[in-house]
């Protein structure tokens, strides 16, 4: 029978905001947490673009607003209501087409009492969202579209919208940067290469990008790729898995629900099975 916990294995976490919570979950499932935050939120210093978006929306200059993340949607409203009328913004949002990439932005829009015209089906990546947008009556040709971004830009999605004839503007409130202290991340890379890590948990694609950016600075990217191939790689969901595969890393496990607790639980339960297979191969 497979083990139902990590059985003392060392588990790498690259989470930043919820690193303590994730470390505690790893310990509950008898893992040894190795926390190395790979990113931090950096507020965009000038919010003129966001405020101009809100003004244009209230003046009828936007046809479709696309929300990619729930956290980004909340951050957007927070910026807007500091300078402009919250109710005017929400009233204007209710008068245009609105699309949500998945359940998190959809939940925020429901809190705001904003109806949605398009919701991406599971697994809720930008590709499913794009297909759902393609099915809108009239398509995207000529539509003035605002895309709420959060952290790293999704250039493939934006270009795909432009190819369909949409007039695109992006609205960014926060950006992702490397942590101010990258020493823990460098230590994590070195330990992984030495074979001192048994599993790695990825909760966003930006962690993958930053991990390999530091590996390239250390000139050990090939070594890191080889080392990661020998350990359990668990991804929170399809978007993160896509980033891992783009970096040349195979994903061993996605949880049945894209939640941190489920990710840790199912990675722990399957750790013996997955790592045993890797040893044999």
C-alpha positions as CSV (number, residue, x, y, z in Angstrom):
1,X,0.0,0.0,0.0
2,X,1.3,3.5,-0.8
3,X,2.3,5.7,2.1
4,X,-0.3,8.3,3.1
5,X,2.2,10.9,4.0
6,X,5.7,12.3,3.0
7,X,7.4,10.0,5.5
8,X,10.1,12.5,6.4
9,X,10.9,13.5,2.9
10,X,12.1,17.1,2.2
11,X,9.5,19.2,0.3
12,X,10.4,22.4,-1.4
13,X,7.8,25.2,-1.4
14,X,8.3,28.4,-3.5
15,X,5.2,30.1,-2.1
16,X,5.5,33.7,-0.7
17,X,2.4,35.1,0.9
18,X,1.2,31.8,2.4
19,X,4.6,30.2,3.0
20,X,4.0,29.6,6.7
21,X,0.6,28.0,6.0
22,X,2.1,25.7,3.3
23,X,5.0,24.7,5.6
24,X,2.6,23.8,8.3
25,X,0.6,21.6,5.9
26,X,3.7,19.8,4.8
27,X,4.6,19.1,8.4
28,X,1.1,17.8,9.1
29,X,1.7,15.2,6.4
30,X,5.1,14.3,7.9
31,X,7.2,16.2,5.4
32,X,10.2,18.4,6.1
33,X,9.4,21.8,4.6
34,X,12.0,23.8,2.7
35,X,10.6,27.2,2.1
36,X,12.3,29.4,-0.6
37,X,9.9,32.2,-1.7
38,X,10.4,32.8,-5.4
39,X,8.4,36.0,-5.8
40,X,6.9,39.1,-4.2
41,X,4.1,41.5,-5.1
42,X,5.2,45.0,-6.2
43,X,2.4,47.6,-6.6
44,X,2.6,49.5,-9.8
45,X,3.8,53.0,-8.7
46,X,1.6,54.9,-11.1
47,X,-2.0,54.0,-11.3
48,X,-2.9,56.4,-14.1
49,X,-3.5,53.6,-16.5
50,X,-6.0,52.0,-14.1
51,X,-7.8,55.2,-13.4
52,X,-8.0,56.0,-17.1
53,X,-9.5,52.5,-17.7
54,X,-12.2,53.2,-15.1
55,X,-12.9,56.6,-16.7
56,X,-13.1,55.2,-20.2
57,X,-15.4,52.4,-18.9
58,X,-17.9,54.8,-17.3
59,X,-17.9,56.9,-20.5
60,X,-18.8,54.0,-22.7
61,X,-15.4,53.5,-24.4
62,X,-15.0,49.8,-23.6
63,X,-17.1,46.9,-24.9
64,X,-15.7,43.9,-23.0
65,X,-13.7,43.5,-19.7
66,X,-11.8,40.3,-19.1
67,X,-10.9,39.3,-15.5
68,X,-8.1,36.8,-15.2
69,X,-7.8,36.5,-11.4
70,X,-9.9,37.2,-8.4
71,X,-7.0,38.8,-6.5
72,X,-6.4,41.1,-9.4
73,X,-10.0,42.1,-9.6
74,X,-10.1,43.0,-5.9
75,X,-6.8,45.0,-6.2
76,X,-8.2,46.8,-9.3
77,X,-11.4,48.0,-7.4
78,X,-9.3,49.0,-4.4
79,X,-7.2,51.4,-6.6
80,X,-10.3,52.8,-8.4
81,X,-12.4,53.5,-5.3
82,X,-9.5,55.5,-3.7
83,X,-9.9,58.1,-6.5
84,X,-13.2,57.5,-8.2
85,X,-16.7,56.4,-7.4
86,X,-17.0,52.7,-6.7
87,X,-20.7,52.6,-7.6
88,X,-20.1,54.4,-10.9
89,X,-17.4,51.9,-11.8
90,X,-19.6,48.9,-10.9
91,X,-22.6,50.3,-12.6
92,X,-20.6,50.8,-15.8
93,X,-19.2,47.3,-15.5
94,X,-22.7,45.9,-15.4
95,X,-23.5,47.6,-18.7
96,X,-20.8,45.9,-20.7
97,X,-19.8,42.3,-21.5
98,X,-17.7,40.7,-18.8
99,X,-15.6,37.6,-19.0
100,X,-14.0,35.6,-16.2
101,X,-11.2,33.1,-16.6
102,X,-12.4,30.8,-13.8
103,X,-14.1,30.4,-10.4
104,X,-12.0,32.9,-8.4
105,X,-12.7,36.0,-10.6
106,X,-16.3,34.8,-11.1
107,X,-16.8,34.7,-7.3
108,X,-15.6,38.3,-7.0
109,X,-17.8,39.4,-9.8
110,X,-20.8,37.8,-8.0
111,X,-19.9,39.7,-4.9
112,X,-20.1,42.9,-6.9
113,X,-23.4,41.8,-8.5
114,X,-21.8,42.0,-11.9
115,X,-23.2,39.5,-14.5
116,X,-20.8,37.6,-16.7
117,X,-21.2,36.9,-20.4
118,X,-18.4,34.4,-20.7
119,X,-16.8,32.1,-18.1
120,X,-14.0,29.7,-19.1
121,X,-14.7,26.0,-18.5
122,X,-12.3,23.8,-16.6
123,X,-9.4,23.6,-16.5
124,X,-9.8,27.4,-16.7
125,X,-6.6,28.4,-18.6
126,X,-6.4,31.2,-21.0
127,X,-7.0,28.8,-23.9
128,X,-10.4,27.7,-22.6
129,X,-11.2,31.4,-22.0
130,X,-10.2,32.2,-25.6
131,X,-12.4,29.4,-27.0
132,X,-15.3,30.7,-24.9
133,X,-14.8,34.2,-26.2
134,X,-14.7,32.9,-29.8
135,X,-18.2,31.5,-29.2
136,X,-19.7,34.9,-28.3
137,X,-22.3,36.1,-30.8
138,X,-20.4,38.4,-33.2
139,X,-17.0,37.3,-32.1
140,X,-14.2,39.7,-31.0
141,X,-13.7,41.6,-34.3
142,X,-13.7,45.4,-33.6
143,X,-14.5,45.0,-29.8
144,X,-12.7,47.4,-27.4
145,X,-11.4,45.0,-24.8
146,X,-9.7,45.6,-21.4
147,X,-7.8,42.7,-19.9
148,X,-7.2,42.8,-16.1
149,X,-3.7,41.3,-15.6
150,X,-2.1,40.4,-12.3
151,X,1.6,39.9,-11.9
152,X,3.1,38.6,-15.2
153,X,1.6,39.6,-18.6
154,X,0.0,36.8,-20.6
155,X,1.4,37.7,-24.0
156,X,0.1,34.7,-25.8
157,X,-3.5,35.5,-24.8
158,X,-3.2,39.1,-25.7
159,X,-1.8,38.3,-29.1
160,X,-4.5,35.8,-29.7
161,X,-7.1,38.5,-29.0
162,X,-5.4,40.9,-31.3
163,X,-5.3,38.3,-34.1
164,X,-9.1,38.1,-33.8
165,X,-9.4,41.8,-34.5
166,X,-10.0,43.0,-30.9
167,X,-8.6,46.4,-29.8
168,X,-6.8,45.5,-26.6
169,X,-5.7,47.4,-23.6
170,X,-4.2,45.8,-20.5
171,X,-4.8,46.9,-16.9
172,X,-2.2,45.9,-14.4
173,X,-2.3,46.7,-10.6
174,X,0.4,44.5,-9.3
175,X,3.5,43.0,-10.8
176,X,5.6,40.1,-9.7
177,X,9.3,40.6,-8.9
178,X,12.0,38.4,-7.5
179,X,12.3,38.4,-3.7
180,X,14.6,41.1,-2.3
181,X,16.7,38.3,-0.8
182,X,17.3,35.5,-3.3
183,X,19.6,33.6,-1.0
184,X,17.0,31.0,0.0
185,X,16.1,30.4,-3.6
186,X,19.7,29.9,-4.5
187,X,20.1,27.5,-1.6
188,X,17.0,25.6,-2.8
189,X,18.5,25.3,-6.3
190,X,21.8,24.1,-4.9
191,X,20.1,21.6,-2.6
192,X,17.9,20.2,-5.3
193,X,20.9,19.7,-7.6
194,X,22.7,17.9,-4.7
195,X,19.7,15.5,-4.4
196,X,18.7,16.9,-1.0
197,X,15.1,17.6,-2.1
198,X,12.5,14.9,-2.7
199,X,9.5,16.9,-3.9
200,X,8.6,20.4,-5.1
201,X,5.2,22.1,-4.9
202,X,4.5,24.9,-7.4
203,X,1.5,27.1,-6.8
204,X,1.9,29.6,-9.7
205,X,3.7,29.7,-13.0
206,X,5.7,32.8,-12.0
207,X,7.6,30.6,-9.5
208,X,8.8,28.5,-12.3
209,X,10.0,31.5,-14.3
210,X,11.8,33.0,-11.3
211,X,13.3,29.7,-10.3
212,X,14.9,29.2,-13.7
213,X,15.9,32.9,-13.9
214,X,18.1,32.4,-10.8
215,X,19.3,29.0,-12.1
216,X,20.5,30.7,-15.3
217,X,22.3,33.4,-13.2
218,X,24.0,30.6,-11.3
219,X,24.7,28.9,-14.7
220,X,23.1,25.6,-13.5
221,X,19.9,25.5,-15.5
222,X,20.7,22.0,-17.1
223,X,21.7,20.6,-13.7
224,X,18.5,21.9,-12.2
225,X,16.4,20.4,-14.9
226,X,18.0,17.0,-14.5
227,X,17.6,17.1,-10.7
228,X,13.9,18.1,-10.9
229,X,13.3,15.1,-13.2
230,X,14.2,12.8,-10.3
231,X,11.9,14.3,-7.7
232,X,8.1,14.6,-7.3
233,X,6.8,17.7,-9.2
234,X,3.3,18.8,-8.0
235,X,1.5,21.6,-9.7
236,X,-1.6,23.5,-8.4
237,X,-3.3,23.5,-11.8
238,X,-3.1,23.7,-15.6
239,X,-1.7,27.2,-15.9
240,X,1.2,26.3,-13.5
241,X,1.7,23.0,-15.3
242,X,1.9,24.7,-18.6
243,X,4.7,26.9,-17.2
244,X,6.6,23.9,-15.9
245,X,6.3,22.0,-19.2
246,X,7.5,25.2,-21.1
247,X,10.6,25.0,-18.8
248,X,11.1,21.4,-19.8
249,X,9.8,19.9,-16.5
250,X,7.3,17.0,-16.5
251,X,4.4,17.3,-14.0
252,X,3.8,14.3,-11.9
253,X,0.6,15.5,-10.1
254,X,-2.2,18.0,-10.3
255,X,-4.6,18.0,-7.3
256,X,-8.3,17.0,-7.9
257,X,-9.1,20.6,-6.8
258,X,-6.8,23.6,-7.3
259,X,-6.4,24.3,-3.6
260,X,-3.2,24.4,-1.5
261,X,-4.5,21.9,1.1
262,X,-5.5,19.4,-1.5
263,X,-2.2,19.8,-3.4
264,X,-0.2,18.9,-0.2
265,X,-2.5,16.1,0.8
266,X,-2.5,14.4,-2.6
267,X,1.2,14.9,-3.1
268,X,1.9,13.3,0.3
269,X,-0.4,10.4,-0.4
270,X,1.2,9.7,-3.8
271,X,4.8,10.5,-2.9
272,X,6.0,7.0,-2.4
273,X,4.3,5.7,-5.5
274,X,5.7,8.4,-7.8
275,X,9.2,8.5,-6.4
276,X,9.4,4.6,-6.5
277,X,8.6,4.8,-10.2
278,X,11.3,7.4,-10.8
279,X,13.9,5.3,-9.0
280,X,13.0,2.3,-11.2
281,X,13.1,4.4,-14.4
